[in-house]
Amino acid sequence: MSDMTQLLHSMENTIKLQTRAGAERRARKAEREEKEFMQKLQQAAASRMELDGRAAKVKGAEAAAQRDQLIGLML
């Protein structure tokens, strides 16, 4: 019976180790995916800021053109 008990303990330990290894792999994958997501989020924020800046520049140019046209009509 001792051999059978050792076999069962060995199998139990193997299962525990496999479970722990799987959990560690999933944790590393989750960390990697979170890091990639944060990088994409930062890139999106930078792109948004760039687009907002360009839009403000265009609006400013349009406002200046309208002002110049109004001044031209008044003269």
DRENDO-1510 file (C-alpha; in Angstrom, 1 decimal, always signed):
<recs>
REC; n; res; u; v; w
REC; 1; MET; +0.0; +0.0; +0.0 .
REC; 2; SER; +2.9; +2.3; +0.6 .
REC; 3; ASP; +3.9; +2.2; -3.1 .
REC; 4; MET; +0.3; +3.1; -4.1 .
REC; 5; THR; +0.3; +6.0; -1.6 .
REC; 6; GLN; +3.6; +7.3; -3.0 .
REC; 7; LEU; +2.2; +7.0; -6.5 .
REC; 8; LEU; -0.9; +9.0; -5.5 .
REC; 9; HIS; +1.2; +11.7; -3.8 .
REC; 10; SER; +3.5; +11.9; -6.8 .
REC; 11; MET; +0.5; +12.3; -9.1 .
REC; 12; GLU; -1.0; +14.9; -6.8 .
REC; 13; ASN; +2.2; +16.9; -6.7 .
REC; 14; THR; +2.5; +16.7; -10.5 .
REC; 15; ILE; -1.0; +18.0; -11.0 .
REC; 16; LYS; -0.3; +20.8; -8.5 .
REC; 17; LEU; +2.9; +21.8; -10.3 .
REC; 18; GLN; +1.1; +21.7; -13.7 .
REC; 19; THR; -1.7; +23.8; -12.3 .
REC; 20; ARG; +0.7; +26.4; -10.8 .
REC; 21; ALA; +2.7; +26.5; -14.1 .
REC; 22; GLY; -0.5; +27.1; -16.1 .
REC; 23; ALA; -1.5; +29.9; -13.7 .
REC; 24; GLU; +1.9; +31.5; -14.0 .
REC; 25; ARG; +1.8; +31.3; -17.8 .
REC; 26; ARG; -1.7; +32.9; -17.8 .
REC; 27; ALA; -0.5; +35.7; -15.4 .
REC; 28; ARG; +2.5; +36.5; -17.7 .
REC; 29; LYS; +0.2; +36.5; -20.7 .
REC; 30; ALA; -2.2; +38.8; -19.0 .
REC; 31; GLU; +0.6; +41.2; -18.0 .
REC; 32; ARG; +1.9; +41.2; -21.6 .
REC; 33; GLU; -1.6; +41.9; -23.0 .
REC; 34; GLU; -2.2; +44.7; -20.4 .
REC; 35; LYS; +1.2; +46.3; -21.4 .
REC; 36; GLU; +0.3; +46.1; -25.1 .
REC; 37; PHE; -3.1; +47.6; -24.4 .
REC; 38; MET; -1.6; +50.5; -22.5 .
REC; 39; GLN; +0.8; +51.2; -25.3 .
REC; 40; LYS; -2.0; +51.2; -27.8 .
REC; 41; LEU; -4.0; +53.5; -25.5 .
REC; 42; GLN; -1.1; +55.9; -25.2 .
REC; 43; GLN; -0.6; +55.9; -29.0 .
REC; 44; ALA; -4.3; +56.6; -29.5 .
REC; 45; ALA; -4.1; +59.5; -27.0 .
REC; 46; ALA; -1.1; +60.9; -28.8 .
REC; 47; SER; -2.9; +60.6; -32.2 .
REC; 48; ARG; -6.0; +62.3; -30.7 .
REC; 49; MET; -3.9; +65.2; -29.4 .
REC; 50; GLU; -2.2; +65.6; -32.8 .
REC; 51; LEU; -5.6; +65.6; -34.6 .
REC; 52; ASP; -7.0; +68.1; -32.1 .
REC; 53; GLY; -4.0; +70.3; -32.7 .
REC; 54; ARG; -4.4; +70.1; -36.4 .
REC; 55; ALA; -8.1; +70.8; -36.2 .
REC; 56; ALA; -7.4; +73.9; -34.0 .
REC; 57; LYS; -4.9; +75.1; -36.5 .
REC; 58; VAL; -7.3; +74.8; -39.4 .
REC; 59; LYS; -10.1; +76.5; -37.4 .
REC; 60; GLY; -7.7; +79.3; -36.6 .
REC; 61; ALA; -6.7; +79.7; -40.3 .
REC; 62; GLU; -10.4; +79.7; -41.3 .
REC; 63; ALA; -11.2; +82.4; -38.7 .
REC; 64; ALA; -8.2; +84.5; -39.9 .
REC; 65; ALA; -9.4; +84.1; -43.5 .
REC; 66; GLN; -12.9; +85.2; -42.6 .
REC; 67; ARG; -11.6; +88.2; -40.6 .
REC; 68; ASP; -9.4; +89.2; -43.5 .
REC; 69; GLN; -12.4; +88.9; -45.9 .
REC; 70; LEU; -14.6; +91.1; -43.6 .
REC; 71; ILE; -11.8; +93.7; -43.3 .
REC; 72; GLY; -11.5; +93.7; -47.1 .
REC; 73; LEU; -15.2; +94.3; -47.5 .
REC; 74; MET; -15.2; +97.1; -45.0 .
REC; 75; LEU; -12.5; +99.0; -46.8 .
</recs>
